[in-house]
Amino acid sequence: MDHDTEFDTTLASFDDDTGVGHITLNRPDSLNALSTQLREDLVQSLEWLESENNQADGIALRAVILEGSGGTFCAGADITEFSDSNPGTQSGQSHYEFIAEFPAPVIAKVRGYCLGGGLETALACDFRFAHEESSFGFPEVNLGLLPGAGGVQYLAELADPSTAKELAMTGEHISAERAAEIGLANRVYGDDLDEETQAFAEHLASQPPLAIQSIKESAAISTQTGLEEGRAYDGRLFRSLLETDDHEEGARSFAEDEYEPEFKGR
């Protein structure tokens, strides 16, 4: 059964049967530019989805798909909100960090423009699935700015520092094909983008959710620590997962060919 709600600038829904949530950025007339209201509504939409776990026997929300309305993902910050005294204030971190630290994996489904703060929003997600005709870029340099929410840092990690500097210094748009080549887009599709993204989200949702969350934590830690500290962190996560009901379900399924495990996130 689907649950849905609407905020001023976003739409959110949750499917009980699959465990997949959807959020749509809903300012099509402005190409879903990141106004202050949209940033706040995006966080509230994620909080609303996470609240599905409150009444669940374990973890209900397993994956989230984030997309834009009107055929575009997000064209960047809403420059009409830039103040003359401090035009960089619209690069606030809150919604980027909230996405990056959200327990469930978040998949950015990208059509049309994915630029500036919109690209940084997609980079904060765990995966980026793109339509073959979408385009990516950091145009902030044309305003005398840099990507203010860590876009260069993200891209330097995904690709390399030289590629990050190229995109940010030129302000040029790149194709979905090139985005995939440099590791910015995970997968590129044509008209089957919706179907393939949904199938991927449902596959993630079918996996043991505590293990999925731990893998997300491990990947995040890998960018913040050295190898030795990261391996120690993974060891602690591994030992905690050994104590879960989900591990017992998985082990039984491995031992008994016809047993269908039921992973509840406990």
C-alpha positions as CSV (number, residue, x, y, z in Angstrom):
1,M,0.0,0.0,0.0
2,D,1.2,3.5,-0.9
3,H,1.4,6.4,1.5
4,D,2.0,9.9,0.2
5,T,2.2,13.4,1.3
6,E,2.9,16.8,-0.2
7,F,5.1,19.7,1.0
8,D,5.2,23.2,-0.5
9,T,7.9,22.2,-3.0
10,T,8.3,18.4,-2.8
11,L,6.2,15.3,-3.1
12,A,6.9,12.2,-1.1
13,S,5.5,8.7,-1.1
14,F,6.3,5.3,0.4
15,D,5.4,1.8,-0.8
16,D,4.8,-0.7,2.0
17,D,5.1,-3.7,-0.3
18,T,8.6,-2.8,-1.7
19,G,10.0,-0.7,1.1
20,V,11.0,2.0,-1.4
21,G,10.3,5.7,-0.9
22,H,10.1,8.4,-3.6
23,I,10.8,12.1,-3.3
24,T,10.1,14.6,-6.2
25,L,11.6,18.1,-6.3
26,N,8.5,20.0,-7.4
27,R,9.4,23.5,-8.7
28,P,9.2,22.8,-12.4
29,D,8.7,26.4,-13.4
30,S,12.2,27.2,-12.0
31,L,13.8,23.9,-13.2
32,N,13.6,22.8,-9.5
33,A,16.1,25.4,-8.4
34,L,17.1,25.0,-4.8
35,S,15.2,27.7,-2.9
36,T,15.4,27.8,0.8
37,Q,11.9,26.3,1.0
38,L,12.9,23.4,-1.3
39,R,15.9,22.6,0.8
40,E,13.8,22.6,3.9
41,D,11.1,20.5,2.3
42,L,13.6,18.0,1.0
43,V,14.8,17.4,4.6
44,Q,11.2,17.2,5.8
45,S,10.4,14.7,3.1
46,L,13.3,12.4,4.2
47,E,12.2,12.7,7.8
48,W,8.6,11.8,6.8
49,L,9.9,8.7,5.0
50,E,12.1,7.7,7.9
51,S,9.1,8.0,10.3
52,E,7.7,4.9,8.5
53,N,10.1,2.9,10.6
54,N,8.4,4.1,13.8
55,Q,5.5,1.6,13.6
56,A,7.4,-1.1,11.8
57,D,8.6,-4.4,13.2
58,G,12.2,-3.6,12.2
59,I,13.1,-1.4,9.3
60,A,10.4,-0.5,6.8
61,L,12.2,2.1,4.7
62,R,14.9,0.3,2.7
63,A,15.7,2.7,-0.2
64,V,14.8,6.1,-1.6
65,I,14.6,7.4,-5.2
66,L,15.1,11.2,-5.6
67,E,14.0,12.9,-8.8
68,G,12.9,16.2,-10.2
69,S,9.6,17.2,-11.8
70,G,9.1,18.7,-15.3
71,G,11.8,16.7,-17.0
72,T,14.8,18.1,-15.1
73,F,16.5,17.1,-11.9
74,C,17.7,20.4,-10.6
75,A,19.3,23.4,-12.3
76,G,21.1,24.5,-9.2
77,A,20.7,27.2,-6.5
78,D,17.9,29.7,-6.8
79,I,20.0,32.8,-7.6
80,T,17.0,35.1,-6.9
81,E,17.7,34.4,-3.2
82,F,21.4,35.4,-3.4
83,S,22.0,38.4,-1.3
84,D,24.3,41.2,-2.6
85,S,26.4,41.0,0.6
86,N,26.9,37.2,0.7
87,P,25.9,35.4,-2.5
88,G,27.3,32.2,-1.2
89,T,24.8,31.8,1.6
90,Q,22.6,29.5,-0.6
91,S,25.3,26.9,-0.4
92,G,24.1,25.8,3.0
93,Q,25.0,22.3,4.0
94,S,21.9,21.0,5.7
95,H,20.1,19.0,3.1
96,Y,23.4,17.7,1.5
97,E,24.5,16.3,4.8
98,F,21.1,15.0,5.6
99,I,21.1,12.9,2.4
100,A,24.7,11.7,2.8
101,E,24.0,10.6,6.4
102,F,20.5,9.2,5.8
103,P,20.4,5.5,6.9
104,A,18.8,4.1,3.8
105,P,20.5,4.4,0.4
106,V,19.4,7.3,-1.8
107,I,19.3,7.0,-5.6
108,A,19.3,10.2,-7.7
109,K,17.3,9.6,-10.8
110,V,18.5,12.3,-13.2
111,R,16.8,13.7,-16.2
112,G,17.6,17.0,-17.9
113,Y,19.8,19.5,-16.1
114,C,21.8,18.4,-13.0
115,L,23.8,21.6,-12.3
116,G,25.5,23.4,-9.5
117,G,23.8,22.7,-6.2
118,G,21.6,20.2,-8.0
119,L,24.7,18.2,-9.0
120,E,26.0,18.5,-5.4
121,T,22.6,17.2,-4.2
122,A,23.0,14.2,-6.6
123,L,26.6,13.7,-5.4
124,A,25.4,13.5,-1.8
125,C,23.2,10.6,-2.9
126,D,24.6,7.0,-2.9
127,F,23.9,6.4,-6.5
128,R,23.2,8.5,-9.7
129,F,21.2,6.9,-12.5
130,A,21.0,9.2,-15.5
131,H,18.9,9.5,-18.6
132,E,21.1,9.5,-21.7
133,E,20.1,13.0,-22.6
134,S,20.8,14.6,-19.2
135,S,23.7,17.0,-18.6
136,F,25.9,17.7,-15.6
137,G,28.0,20.7,-14.6
138,F,29.3,23.2,-12.1
139,P,28.5,26.7,-13.5
140,E,29.3,28.6,-10.3
141,V,32.6,29.9,-11.7
142,N,30.5,32.1,-14.0
143,L,29.1,33.9,-10.9
144,G,32.6,34.3,-9.5
145,L,32.0,31.4,-7.1
146,L,32.9,27.8,-6.5
147,P,30.6,24.9,-5.7
148,G,29.9,25.7,-2.1
149,A,28.7,22.4,-0.7
150,G,31.7,20.3,-1.5
151,G,31.1,19.5,-5.2
152,V,34.8,19.7,-6.0
153,Q,35.7,17.5,-3.1
154,Y,33.0,14.9,-4.0
155,L,34.1,14.8,-7.7
156,A,37.8,14.6,-6.8
157,E,37.0,11.5,-4.8
158,L,34.8,9.9,-7.5
159,A,37.0,10.8,-10.5
160,D,40.3,12.7,-9.8
161,P,41.3,16.2,-8.8
162,S,42.1,17.2,-12.4
163,T,38.7,16.2,-13.6
164,A,37.0,18.0,-10.7
165,K,39.0,21.2,-11.5
166,E,38.2,20.9,-15.2
167,L,34.4,20.9,-14.6
168,A,34.5,23.5,-11.9
169,M,36.9,25.9,-13.7
170,T,35.3,25.8,-17.1
171,G,31.7,25.7,-16.0
172,E,31.0,23.5,-19.0
173,H,28.2,20.9,-19.1
174,I,29.1,17.3,-19.8
175,S,26.9,14.5,-21.2
176,A,25.6,11.6,-19.3
177,E,28.0,9.4,-21.2
178,R,31.0,11.3,-20.0
179,A,29.5,11.5,-16.5
180,A,29.5,7.7,-16.5
181,E,33.1,7.5,-17.9
182,I,34.4,9.6,-15.0
183,G,32.4,7.8,-12.3
184,L,29.9,10.6,-11.7
185,A,27.0,8.6,-13.0
186,N,26.6,4.9,-12.0
187,R,24.4,3.9,-14.9
188,V,22.9,5.6,-18.0
189,Y,19.6,4.6,-19.5
190,G,17.2,5.7,-22.2
191,D,13.4,5.4,-21.9
192,D,13.8,2.6,-19.4
193,L,15.3,4.8,-16.8
194,D,12.2,4.7,-14.5
195,E,11.9,0.9,-14.8
196,E,15.6,0.2,-14.2
197,T,15.9,2.6,-11.3
198,Q,12.9,1.1,-9.6
199,A,14.2,-2.4,-10.1
200,F,17.5,-1.4,-8.6
201,A,15.9,0.2,-5.6
202,E,13.7,-2.8,-5.0
203,H,16.7,-5.1,-5.2
204,L,18.4,-3.0,-2.5
205,A,15.2,-3.1,-0.5
206,S,15.2,-6.9,-0.6
207,Q,18.6,-7.1,1.0
208,P,19.2,-7.2,4.8
209,P,18.7,-3.6,5.8
210,L,21.2,-3.5,8.7
211,A,23.9,-4.8,6.4
212,I,23.0,-2.2,3.8
213,Q,23.2,0.6,6.3
214,S,26.5,-0.7,7.6
215,I,28.0,-0.9,4.1
216,K,26.9,2.8,3.6
217,E,28.6,3.7,6.9
218,S,31.8,1.9,5.9
219,A,32.0,3.6,2.5
220,A,31.5,7.0,4.2
221,I,34.2,6.3,6.8
222,S,36.6,5.2,4.0
223,T,36.8,8.8,2.8
224,Q,37.5,10.2,6.3
225,T,40.1,7.8,7.7
226,G,43.1,5.8,6.8
227,L,43.0,2.1,5.8
228,E,44.0,0.8,9.2
229,E,41.3,2.8,11.0
230,G,38.7,1.9,8.3
231,R,39.4,-1.9,8.6
232,A,39.0,-1.6,12.4
233,Y,35.7,0.2,11.9
234,D,34.5,-2.5,9.5
235,G,35.5,-5.2,12.0
236,R,33.2,-3.6,14.6
237,L,30.4,-3.4,12.2
238,F,30.9,-7.0,11.2
239,R,30.8,-8.2,14.8
240,S,27.6,-6.3,15.5
241,L,25.9,-7.8,12.4
242,L,26.8,-11.3,13.6
243,E,24.4,-10.7,16.5
244,T,21.4,-9.8,14.3
245,D,18.3,-11.8,13.4
246,D,19.0,-10.8,9.8
247,H,22.3,-12.7,9.9
248,E,20.5,-15.8,11.3
249,E,18.0,-15.6,8.4
250,G,20.8,-15.3,5.8
251,A,22.8,-18.1,7.3
252,R,19.7,-20.4,7.4
253,S,18.9,-19.5,3.8
254,F,22.5,-20.4,2.8
255,A,22.3,-23.7,4.6
256,E,18.8,-24.6,3.4
257,D,18.3,-24.3,-0.3
258,E,14.6,-23.8,-0.3
259,Y,14.3,-21.5,2.7
260,E,13.3,-17.9,1.8
261,P,14.8,-15.5,4.3
262,E,12.8,-12.6,5.7
263,F,15.0,-9.7,6.5
264,K,13.3,-7.3,8.9
265,G,16.3,-5.2,10.1
266,R,16.6,-6.6,13.6
